């Protein structure tokens, strides 16, 4: 195909089985000193669960691709599936969403990634296992406007440098990096080449501290430390405290959370919806402050549903929420 895609997401795809645990047979304990929470269940017992919901074609990058497509960008996904029933179900789901799938590879003899999401109220613990698929960039007929790169398996370190080289050779392509668990653990030095060519970067406050190996608490300071690594527009979320961005002029902005219409049902995918919506807004020519207002709207709606994609909004729906936003919901310059 000869078309230029607005948004090409790259990363692993999975099937999520959401298992709602019984509150009578599971509990969450919080350490007083560290604040770390632990999910507890009796070992060696047969424990009832309340419900299970299976969601196909999810994961950081697939979630982002569905978000961008619903907002209105021409979107493709680069990912790997097993040649099994789960893989075929994921491929069908992507096509039903309007995602271009020419860069989705099915591998004979491989299993599609399958995760188990243990739900305890709106929070969850995810049991993950990544199949070792070969990672390689496809031959793009035309360089994409934006590449959105996120979670891949631990064996994929060389793939990061392949992406960095592509962006260096095709500067018209803007790289967006939302690191997954493995990439966060690598820290900043091992992925130095990737950070240096990143246009937009996303993580939360705790992830930022881990990547930078710092105890720094001030989010604008953390963002400017990422600017020193290379990303032109770092974005950091801080839970109930909202989200922050520093633009190319080194101006810091803060946005509060969009108010929830009801208690969250499931927080899975909140970060993906925020990051992809912010990126889509920038791709449409919005300012960083305007993009910072759009992201939390999609996150707010996503957490009202089970799974990361059901609650994703169209551009018209996001704009309607912005029109109805309370007076305090404005981006403030810091």
Secondary structure, DSSP 4 states (H G I P E B T S, - for coil): --PPPSEEEES--EEEEEEEE-TTTEEEEE-TTT--EEEEE-TTS---EEEEEEEEEESHHHHHHHHHHHHT--EEEEEEEESSHHHHHHHHHHHHTT-B-TTEEEETT-PPEEEEEEEETTEEEEE-----PPP-----SS--SEEEE----GGGHHHHHHHHHHHHH-TTSEEEEE--HHHHHTTTTTTHHHHHTEEEEEEEHHHHHHHHT-----HHHHHHHHHHHT-SEEEEE-GGG-EEEE-TTS-EEEEPPPPPSS--S--TTHHHHHHHHHHHHHHTT--HHHHHHHHHHHHHHHTTSSSSSTTPPPHHHHHHHHHT--TT---EE-
